[in-house]
Amino acid sequence: MEQSSTVPNGSARESHFAALLSAGEKIEPRDWMPVAYRRTMIRQIAQHAHSEVIGQQPEGNWITRAPSLARKAILVAKVQDEAGHGLYLYSACETLGISRDELNELLHQGRQKYSSIFNYPTLSWADVGAIGWLVDGAAITNQVTLTRTSYGPYARAMVRICKEESFHQRQGFEIMTTLAQGSEAQRAMAQDALDRWWWPSLAMLGPPDEQSTHTDQSLQWGIKLETNDEIRQRFVDQTVPQAHFLGLHVPDEALAWNEGRGHWDFGDIDWDAFWEVVRGNGPCNHERLAHKVQAWQDGAWVREAGLAYAAKQAHGAPRNSA
């Protein structure tokens, strides 16, 4: 079905928008869209982009301390991937009529957010494995569905991101496998990381459906294809057997296989703690944002030089033959 960027005004435009969604077609930048849809897409894509950029910090902290040259190289590549994901997502967000500079300013002012999961410290090398296994595992569980989200540029960006995140999840699981099969101290390190990252990983998938203010409308617009609780249940079902394979204990005394449901039952998440982190009171909120703002300020000269060069080229300045 070929989409037309020129449609009548008023209710006809709304009908055209609804028809595209009903047909499973993508909404493209030149298509008319409700103001609220555009605003929701900016909020969601921006939060995702900010999360990728801020998310470099917890693992980047371990690049110089990784236990081998090979581990250092792998971690450098992963952190580089996260920067690339931020680039794809900022580019997708710009198609909605907002600039990258504006998005960064909104983040720095605290008017936009990033994922709560990146406000926890990485205390040991095992945390790098746990982030790959659990955090990236939770992310990929959610993000695979976003390859079919209704906004075209976002859906297309997610295809490559999901491939790379899936690789990151396997890297994390490999680190945890090595530790779990290692010495008693290494196994204890792996268990400690699982203990600390399990609940934040479940919470990062969003508040329970009855507390989610955006889910119903996002489902109606095809932005989301599943609810937070549905995604969380699938993540638990996939991850608990992996923990058992590693010989590690999931830190949830309520965890039990429910034969009738065909799913794992699990305990209550501490949503009060989650909201405290979202409100800026987590262990590393101020540190993470301050580092991001400082990096933005330190890189100002690079952006200015790039703009000056682009302006020169636009006015036909000869290239340096050297």
MIKE-923253 format. One record per atom (N, C-alpha, C): residue in one letter; x, y, z. Coordinates in pm, whole numbers, plus 32768, in hexadecimal, padded with zeros to 4 digits. Layout:
MIKE-923253
AXYZ ...
//
This chain:
MIKE-923253
M80557F898000 M800080008000 M8058807B8000 E804A80D27F9B E809A814A7F93 E805A81B77FE7 Q80A981F6803F Q8076825F8095 Q808082E5804E S801E83388064 S801E83BE802D S80388421809B S809084818082 S80AD84E680E7 S804C855C80DC T7FF6855B8075 T7F9685C78064 T7F0B85908078 V7ECA85B580E5 V7E4385868104 V7DF085FD812E P7D6D85F38123 P7D1686658144 P7D23868D81D6 N7CEE870181F5 N7CF58736827C N7C8C86F882D6 G7C93871C8357 G7C2B86FA83B7 G7C1B866683CF S7B9E863D83D9 S7B8085B383FD S7BB485508394 A7BC0857C8318 A7BF4852282B0 A7C8484FC82CD R7CD1855A8303 R7D5C853B8327 R7D6084D48398 E7D0884E783F9 E7D0384898468 E7CDA83FF8438 S7C7C83FB83DA S7C50837B83A2 S7CC183388355 H7D0D8388830C H7D7E835282C0 H7DE683178320 F7E048360838B F7E63833183F1 F7E3382AD842D A7DB382A88452 A7D7B822E848D A7D7E81BB8429 A7D6781D983A9 A7D6881708342 A7DF381358332 L7E5A818A8338 L7EE381588330 L7F0280F883A2 L7ED8811E841C L7EEF80C8848F L7EA380458482 S7E27804C8456 S7DD47FD38449 S7E0E7F7483E2 A7E4A7FAC8379 A7E847F59830F A7F0F7F258333 G7F427F4D83A7 G7FC77F2283CE G80367F6B8385 E80147FDD8348 E8077802D8302 E80C380858366 K813980B2833C K818981098390 K815E819B837E I816481E583EB I8156827683E5 I81DF82AE83C5 E81E882FE835C E826783368331 E826C83CC8352 P82E584068353 P82F38492837E P829A84F58334 R827F84DD82B3 R822E853C8266 R819985258275 D817384B782B4 D80E6849C82CB D80B184F88338 W8030851C832B W7FF085648399 W7FE38505840F M7FF7853B8487 M7FE584EB8501 M7FAF8546856E P7F61851085CD P7F318562863C P7FA5859C868C V7F90861286C2 V7FF786538713 V802185F78786 A7FBF85B687C3 A7FDD855F8835 A803084E6880B Y801984B38792 Y80698443875E Y80F98470874C R810C84E4870D R8192851986F8 R81D9852F877D R8191856887DE R81CB85838861 R81F2850188A7 T819E849A889B T81BC841888D9 T823683D78899 M823E83E08813 M82B183A587CF M833283ED87F4 I832F847287FE I83A684BC8828 I83D1849188B3 R83708487890F R8390845F8998 R83CE83D4899B Q839383758954 Q83C382EB895B Q844A82DA8916 I84588311889D I84D783008855 I8547834B889D A852883C388D0 A858E840F8917 A85BC83C58994 Q855F838E89E0 Q858683438A58 Q85DD82CD8A33 H85BC828B89C5 H860B82198997 H86978247896E A869F82B58922 A872182E988F7 A87768313896E H873A835D89CB H878483888A42 H87B7830E8A90 S876682A68A96 S878C822D8AE2 S880681EA8AA3 E880A81E68A1E E887D81A989DC E88FC81F789FB V88F3827C89FB V896A82CF8A13 V899582C98AA6 I893682DB8B01 I895782D18B90 I898682448BB2 G894D81E18B6D G896D81568B88 G89FC812F8B69 Q8A4681878B26 Q8AD3816B8B0F Q8B2481788B91 Q8AF281C68BEF Q8B4281E58C66 Q8B59816E8CC3 P8AF181228CEA P8B0A80B58D4A P8B70804F8D19 E8B6B802F8C97 E8BC87FCC8C62 E8C4C800B8C38 G8C4680878C04 G8CC180CB8BDE G8D1F80D98C54 N8CE680DE8CCA N8D3480E58D46 N8D8F806C8D58 W8D727FFD8D11 W8DBE7F828D24 W8E1E7F638CB1 I8E237FB98C4C I8E7A7F9C8BD9 I8F0B7F8A8C04 T8F3F7FE58C56 T8FCC7FDC8C7D T8FE57F6F8CE4 R8F7B7F398D1F R8F8B7ED58D89 R8F5C7E4A8D61 A8F347E3A8CE3 A8F097DB68CB3 A8F7D7D548CC3 P8F607CD48CDE P8FC97C778D08 P90287C468C9C S90127C6A8C1F S906F7C418BB5 S90647CA38B41 L90C57C9D8AE7 L90C27CF48A72 L90487CD58A1C A90287C558A0F A8FB37C2E89BF A8F347C6889FC R8F277C5F8A80 R8EB17C968AC3 R8EA97D2E8AB0 K8F1C7D728AB4 K8F1F7E028A9E K8EEC7E238A11 A8F1D7DDA89AE A8EF77DF58923 A8E617DDE890E I8E2D7D73894A I8D9D7D56893D I8D4B7DC4897E L8D777DF189F3 L8D2B7E588A3A L8D317EDE89F0 V8DA67F0089B8 V8DB17F798968 V8D4F7F7488F3 A8D477F0188B1 A8CED7EF2883F A8C5B7F01886A K8C3B7ECA88DE K8BB17ED5890D K8B8C7F66892D V8BE47FAC8975 V8BC980378996 V8BBD808B8917 Q8C0F806B88B4 Q8C0680B08833 Q8B7F809487F2 D8B4E801987FC D8AC97FF987C6 D8A5E80508807 E8A678062888B E8A0180B188D1 E8A018142889E A8A7881778883 A8A7F81FE884A A8A3A820187C2 G8A50819A8773 G8A0F819186F0 G8978818986FB H8948813E875E H88B781348773 H887D81BE8793 G88C3820A87E7 G889682918805 G888E82E58787 L88F182D6872F L88F3832286B1 L887A8300865B Y885D827D864A Y87E9825685F9 Y876A82938631 L875D828D86B5 L86E182B686F5 L86D0834D86F5 Y873C8398870D Y8732842A8702 Y870B84518673 S8744840B8611 S872284278586 S868E840B856B A865B839C85A0 A85CD837C858F A857783E685D1 C85A084168646 C8552847A868F C855084FF8644 E85BE85208601 E85C5859E85B7 E855F85A28545 T8535852E8513 T84D0852E84A8 T8449855F84D9 L843B856D855D L83BD859E8597 L83C1863585AF G842C86768580 G843187078586 G847487418601 I84C986F48643 I8513872686B7 I85A6870786A0 S85FD876486C5 S868B875286AA S86D08705871A R874586D086F8 R87948687875A R87C186E387CC D87E1875F87A9 D880987BF8811 D879587D68873 E871B87E2883E E86A787F58895 E8692877D88F0 L86A2870588B9 L868F868B8908 L86F58685897A N877286A6895C N87D886A489C5 N87BE870E8A2E E879087838A04 E877187EC8A63 E870087C18AC0 L869A87808A89 L862B87518ADC L865A86E98B41 L86B586918B17 L86EC862E8B73 L873B86738BE2 H879186CE8BBC H87E887128C1D H879887648C82 Q872587968C57 Q86CD87E28CB1 Q867487898D06 G867A87068CF0 G862586AA8D3B G859786A38D08 R857E86D78C90 R84F686D78C59 R84DB865C8C03 Q854386118BE2 Q8536858D8BA5 Q8587852B8BF9 K856684AB8BEE K85A384468C43 K85EA83DC8BF1 Y863583898C37 Y867083118BFD Y864B829E8C59 S866882238C2F S863D81AE8C7A S867881AD8D08 S8623818C8D68 S864C81888DF5 S86BE81268E0E I86CC80C28DBB I872D80578DD3 I87BD808A8DD3 F87D680FA8D91 F8860812B8D85 F888881848DFB N883681868E62 N885781D28EDA N8887817A8F4C Y88B381008F2A Y88EA80A48F8D Y898080938F73 P89D080818FDC P8A6180778FCA P8A8C7FED8F98 T8AFD7FE88F54 T8B3A7F698F2D T8BAF7F4F8F8C L8B9A7EF68FEA L8BF87EE29058 L8C637E79903C S8C4B7E228FDC S8CAD7DB88FBE S8CA77D978F29 W8D0A7D488EFE W8D0B7D1E8E72 W8C8E7CCD8E50 A8C5A7C838EB1 A8BE17C348E98 A8B6B7C8D8E72 D8B6C7D0A8E9E D8AFE7D658E7B D8AF97D7C8DE4 V8B6C7D7B8DA2 V8B6E7D8A8D11 V8B277D148CD0 G8B3E7C9C8D06 G8AF77C278CD4 G8A637C2E8CF2 A8A407C598D6A A89B27C608D91 A89677CC78D3E I89A97D388D1F I89697D9D8CCB I894D7D648C40 G89AF7D1F8C07 G89987CE38B84 G892A7C7B8B86 W89307C238BE9 W88CF7BB68BF2 W88447BE88C17 L883B7C378C82 L87B87C5E8CB7 L87837CE08C7B V87D47D498C7F V87A47DCC8C50 V878F7DCA8BB9 D87F57D9D8B6F D87E47D948ADE D877D7D288ABA G87757CBF8B0E G87107C588AF6 G86847C8F8B06 A866E7CDF8B6E A85EB7D1E8B81 A85CE7D808B0F A86367DCC8AE9 A86247E2E8A7D A85FD7DEA89FB I86417D7D89D7 I86247D3B8959 I85997CFC895B T856D7CCE89D0 T84E57C9789DB T847E7D0089B6 N84977D7B89DF N843D7DE989BF N84527E1C8931 Q84CE7E268908 Q84ED7E6C888C Q84D17E1D880E V84CE7D9A8817 V84AB7D4B87A2 V84227D73876D T83C47D8D87C8 T833F7DB6879B T83437E40875A L83A57E938780 L83AD7F1A8748 L83DA7F1B86B7 T840D7EAB8684 T842B7EA485F5 T83AA7EA985A4 R83397E9585E7 R82B57E9C85A5 R82627F1185D7 T82A37F71861C T82597FE5864E T8226803785D9 S81C5808E85F2 S817F80D08583 S81CD81428542 Y8231817A8587 Y827B81E8854A Y82F381B284FE G82F481C8847B G835581898422 G83E6819C8446 P841782178458 P84A682298477 P84D281E384F7 Y847A81DE855B Y849B819985D8 Y84A2810385C1 A843F80CD857A A843D803C8560 A84B880118513 R84E0805F84B1 R855480388460 R85D6804384AF A85E180A78505 A865880B2855A A8663803A85B7 M85F0800885E6 M85F17F9B8646 M861F7F17860B V86167F068588 V86407E88854C V86D47E6E8567 R87277ED28549 R87B77EC08562 R87D67EBF85F7 I87947F168642 I87AE7F1C86D2 I87917E968713 C87247E5686ED C87007DD58729 C87677D698709 K879C7D6A8690 K88037D08866D K887E7D1986C7 E88A67D9586DC E891C7DAF872D E89017D9687C0 E888B7DBA87F0 E88697DA1887D E88627D0C889A S88337CBF8839 S882E7C2E884C S88BC7BF6885D F89197C2C8811 F89A57C03881E F89DC7C2B88A6 H89B67CA488D5 H89E37CD18959 H89AE7C7689C8 Q89337C4A89B8 Q88F87BF08A1C Q89487B6D8A23 R896E7B3A89B0 R89BB7ABD89AE R8A467AD289E9 Q8A817B4889D0 Q8B047B668A0D Q8AFA7B668AA5 G8A907BA58ADA G8A7E7BAB8B6A G8A6B7B218BA5 F8A1B7ACF8B62 F8A037A488B95 F8A8479F68B93 E8AD77A0E8B2F E8B5779C58B28 E8BB179EB8B9D I8BB27A6C8BC2 I8C007A978C37 I8BCC7A538CB5 M8B477A528CC6 M8B0C7A138D3B M8B25797D8D3E T8B26793E8CCA T8B4378AE8CC2 T8BD278928CF0 T8C3078E38CC0 T8CBC78D38CE6 T8CCD78E18D7E L8C8C79468DB7 L8C97795B8E47 L8C5278EB8E95 A8BDD78C18E67 A8B91785A8EAD A8BDA77D38EAC Q8C2D77BE8E47 Q8C7877418E3D Q8D06774F8E74 G8D2277C18EB0 G8DA977DC8EE1 G8DBA77B98F74 S8E0E78058FB6 S8E2E77EC9042 S8DB77810909C E8DC377EE911A E8D5A7811917A E8D4878A89182 A8DB678F2917C A8DAD79849181 A8D6979BC9105 Q8D8479809092 Q8D4579AE9016 Q8CAF79909016 R8C8B791A9049 R8BFC78F89052 R8BB6795990B1 A8BF6797A911F A8BBB79D8917E A8BA97A61913D M8C087A8990EA M8C007B0990A4 M8B897B099044 A8B787A998FFB A8B087A8F8F9E A8A827A928FE8 Q8A7A7A4A9058 Q89FE7A4890A6 Q89DE7AD390DD D8A437B18910D D8A2F7B9F9143 D89FA7BFD90D8 A8A307BF3905F A8A017C498FF2 A89707C298FCF L894D7BAA8FCA L88C27B838FB0 L88667BB8901D D88917BAE9098 D883F7BDE9108 D881F7C7390FB R88817CC090CE R886F7D5290C9 R88287D81904A W88357D378FDC W87FF7D668F5D W87797D278F39 W874E7CBD8F7C W86D37C788F57 W86597CD48F5E W86407D0E8FD3 W85C77D5F8FE4 W85CA7DDF8F93 P86397E298F8C P863B7E9E8F35 P86227E7C8EA2 S864E7E048E77 S86377DDB8DEC S85A37DC38DD2 L855E7D898E33 L84CD7D768E24 L84857DFC8E25 A84B17E578E7C A846E7ED98E88 A84847F308E0E M84F67F218DC9 M85157F788D58 M84B37F668CE5 L84677EF98CE5 L84067EE28C7C L83877F358C8F G83867F898CF5 G83197FE88D05 G82BC7FC28D76 P826F80238DA6 P8213800A8E15 P81A97FA58DF1 P81677F698E55 P80FC7F098E37 P808F7F4B8DE3 D80497EFA8D97 D7FE97F308D36 D7F847F8E8D75 E7F597F708DEE E7EF37FC48E2E E7F2B804C8E57 Q7FB080598E5A Q7FEE80D98E7E Q802A81218E06 S802580E48D92 S8063811F8D1B S800681868CDD T803782008CCE T7FE3826C8C99 T7FE282728C01 H803D822A8BC0 H804982358B2F H802181B78AE4 T801881458B29 T800B80C68AE3 T7F8F80BD8A8C D7F1A80DF8AC0 D7E9F80CE8A73 D7EA2811C89F1 Q7ECA819B89F7 Q7ECF81EB897D Q7F3B81BA891D S7FAE81918954 S8019815E88FF S7FF180DD88B9 L7FA3808988FB L7F6F801088BB L7F0F8034884B Q7EBA80958863 Q7E5880BF87FF Q7E9D80F68783 W7F0A813E8796 W7F5381788725 W7FB8811686E7 G7FC880A1871F G8028804286E9 G80B78063870A I80CB80BF8769 I815380DE8795 I8189806987E7 K813680398843 K81557FBF888E K80FA7F50885C L812F7ED7885C L80E07E64882F L80BF7E0688A2 E81007E1B8914 E80E67DCB898C E80ED7E258A05 T80AF7DFB8A72 T80B27E4A8AEC T81347E2F8B39 N81517E858B9A N81C97E748BED N81C87DEE8C34 D81557DC88C6B D814E7D4A8CB6 D815F7CD18C5D E812D7CD88BE1 E813F7C698B84 E81D37C588B60 I82167CC78B48 I82A47CC18B26 I82F67C8F8B9D R82D27CBF8C16 R831A7C968C90 R830B7BFE8CA6 Q82927BCA8C92 Q827C7B3B8CA4 Q82D07AEA8C43 R82D97B168BC6 R83287ACD8B64 R83BD7AD08B88 F83EC7B428BBB F84777B4B8BE5 F84957AEA8C57 V843C7AE58CBA V844F7A898D2A V845079F98CF8 D83F179D78CA2 D83E8794E8C6F D846679258C23 Q84A279848BDB Q851B79668B8F Q8598795F8BE7 T859A79AF8C50 T861679C38C9B T862779628D10 V85BB793B8D50 V85C678DF8DC2 V860B785C8D9A P85E6781C8D2B P862F77A28D05 P86C377BB8CEA Q86E678328CBA Q877378528CA4 Q87BE785B8D29 A877D78968D8D A87BA789C8E13 A87D0780F8E4A H876C77B98E36 H8779772E8E65 H87EC76E78E1D F87FB77018D9C F886A76C68D50 F88EF76F28D8B L88F777708DB5 L897377A38DF0 L898A776F8E7D G892377368EBA G892E77098F43 G8925777B8FA6 L88E677E98F7D L88D7785E8FD3 L884978659009 H883978A8907A H87B978B290BE H87777938909E V86FF79359064 V86B579B0904B V868579E690D1 P86A17A6390F1 P86847A999178 P85EF7ABB918A D859B7A559182 D850A7A69918F D84CF79EC91CE E84AD79F3924D E8479797D9293 E83EE79569262 A83AA79B3921D A8323799391E9 A83297952915F L839F79459126 L83AC790E90A0 L8382787B909D A832578599045 A82F677CF903A A82B577BB8FB1 W82C877448F7B W828A77238EFA W81F577088F10 N81A3774A8EC2 N8112773B8ECA N80E476E68E54 E80C976698E6F E80A5760B8E04 E802576368DBD G7FC676698E0B G7F4776928DD0 G7F5677058D6F R7FA877678D93 R7FBE77DB8D3C R802577C08CD0 G807E77618CEB G80EB774A8C8E G815377B88C93 H815F77F98D08 H81BD78678D1B H81FA785E8DA6 W826778A98DBA W82A178B68E3E W825779228E8C D822979018F03 D81F779668F60 D826F79A78FA4 F82667A288FBD F82D47A6C8FFF F829D7AD39062 G82F57B0090BA G82CB7B589128 G82B07BE690FE D82897C35915E D82677CC19146 D82E57D169138 I82E47D6D90D6 I83517DCC90C2 I833D7E429121 D83A97E769155 D83A47EEA91AD D83967F689157 W831A7F8B9139 W83027FFC90E0 W832380819121 D831D808891A5 D8345810391EA D83D8812291CE A842B80BA91D4 A84BA80CC91B8 A84CE80F49126 F848180B890CD F848A80D9903F F846B816C9027 W83FE819D9060 W83D58227904A W84388289908A E8479826190F7 E84E082B69132 E855382CC90CF V857A82619089 V85E4826C9026 V85B682C38FB2 V853B82AE8F83 V850482FD8F15 V850183918F39 R84E383AF8FB7 R84DB843A8FE4 R856684798FF8 G85CF842B8FE4 G865684638FED G86A08443906C N866B83E790BB N86A883C9913D N86EA83409142 G8714830D90CE G8759828D90CB G87EB829B90F3 P8833822B90FB P88BE822E912A P891A828590D3 C88FE828A904F C895C82CE8FF4 C891983378F9B N889F835F8FB8 N885A83BF8F61 N88AD843C8F46 H88DA847E8FB2 H892184FD8FA2 H89A684E98F5D E89EA847D8F7D E8A6B845F8F3F E8A5D84488EAA R89F983F88E83 R89E783D88DF5 R89C784568DA3 L896984A68DD4 L8940851C8D89 L89AE85858D87 A89F485968DF6 A8A6185F88DFA A8ACF85D38D97 H8AED85518D8D H8B5285238D2E H8B25853F8C9F K8AA785288C84 K8A7085418BFD K8A7885D58BDB V8A51862B8C37 V8A5586BC8C1E V8AE486EA8C07 Q8B4286B78C57 Q8BCE86DE8C49 Q8C0486B38BC1 A8BE2863B8B97 A8C0F860A8B14 A8BD786618AA4 W8B5A868B8AB2 W8B1B86E18A4E W8B6487678A48 Q8B86879F8AB9 Q8BCC88208ABD Q8C5A88128A86 D8C9C87A68AAA D8D2687918A7B D8D2A877C89E4 G8CBF874889AC G8CBC872E891B G8C8687A088C8 A8C6D88128907 A8C32888488BF A8C8B88B0884A W8D0F88B08860 W8D6988E087F6 W8D668884877B V8D4E88038791 V8D4687A68720 V8CCA87C586CD R8C5987DB8712 R8BDD87FB86CA R8BEA88808680 E8C2988E386C0 E8C3A89658680 E8C96895A8606 A8CFF890B8611 A8D5B88F985A0 A8D1488B4852C G8CC08851854D G8C76880B84E4 G8C158867849C L8BD288BD84E8 L8B75891C84AA L8BBE89818453 A8C3289AE8483 A8C808A0F8435 A8CB089D083B2 Y8CDB895383BA Y8D08890E8341 Y8C9588FC82DE A8C2088D58312 A8BAC88C282BC A8B838945827A A8B8A89B382C6 A8B678A36828D A8BC98A5C821E K8C498A3E8232 K8CAD8A5B81CB K8C908A0F814B Q8C718990815B Q8C55893E80E6 Q8BD8896D809E A8B75899A80EB A8AF989C980AF A8B0F8A46805A H8B768A94807A H8B948B0E8030 H8BFF8AF77FC6 G8C1B8A787FAB G8C758A577F3E G8D068A6B7F58 A8D2E8A687FD6 A8DBD8A787FF6 A8E098A027FBE P8E7E8A197F80 P8ECB89AA7F46 P8EFD894B7FB2 R8EFB88CB7F92 R8F2F88687FF1 R8FC888727FF9 N8FFD8851806B N908F884F807B N90C687DB802B S911A87FA7FCA S914E87907F73 S91A5872F7FBE A91DB875A8033 A922F87018082 A91DB869280BC 
//
